[in-house]
């Protein structure tokens, strides 16, 4: 089985910061409840209020893909549409 690990950060535009902070707790809870989610952390950077550090781990490609599909259809997908994403995705066998 191939584990998928995503690490990086997003930059949130000032106009979206309140909406992101409001929607993020539910997004974290929903993602952690997904089948195959091993780890999901999104934290606001201590020094840059518009930067959120992201670390995700899923037990296989299918679980990661299902997560991506769910996000697209979710409230989080709408709220986070304007984020500037800086991710690295690795697959570990």
VOZAPA-210292 format. One record per residue (C-alpha): residue in three letters; z, y, x. Coordinates in steps of 0.5 Angstrom, whole numbers, plus 500, padded with zeros to 3 digits. Example, Ala and Ser with C-alpha at 12.3 -4.5 7.8 and 13.67 -1.06 7.14 Angstrom:
// VOZAPA-210292
Ala516491525 Ser514498527 
***
This chain:
// VOZAPA-210292
Unk500500500 Unk498507503 Unk504512502 Unk501519501 Unk505525504 Unk503533502 Unk507538506 Unk505545507 Unk507552503 Unk504556497 Unk504564497 Unk505567490 Unk502573488 Unk508579486 Unk505579479 Unk506571478 Unk513571482 Unk517571476 Unk513566472 Unk513561478 Unk521562478 Unk522560471 Unk517554471 Unk519551477 Unk525547475 Unk522544470 Unk516542474 Unk520539479 Unk524535474 Unk518532471 Unk515531478 Unk521527480 Unk520523474 Unk513521475 Unk512513477 Unk511513484 Unk514519486 Unk519518492 Unk520525494 Unk519532491 Unk521539494 Unk519546493 Unk524551495 Unk523559496 Unk523561503 Unk529564505 Unk525570509 Unk519571505 Unk520571497 Unk513570496 Unk512563500 Unk515557497 Unk515551502 Unk513544499 Unk514537501 Unk511531496 Unk511524498 Unk508518493 Unk508511494 Unk501510493 Unk494514492 Unk494512485 Unk501515484 Unk499522487 Unk492522484 Unk496521477 Unk501527479 Unk495532481 Unk492530474 Unk498531470 Unk499538474 Unk492540471 Unk494539464 Unk501542464 Unk504549463 Unk505549471 Unk498548472 Unk497554468 Unk502558471 Unk501556478 Unk493557478 Unk493563482 Unk497560488 Unk494561495 Unk495553497 Unk496551505 Unk497544505 Unk496538509 Unk496531506 Unk497525510 Unk496517508 Unk501512511 Unk500505511 
***
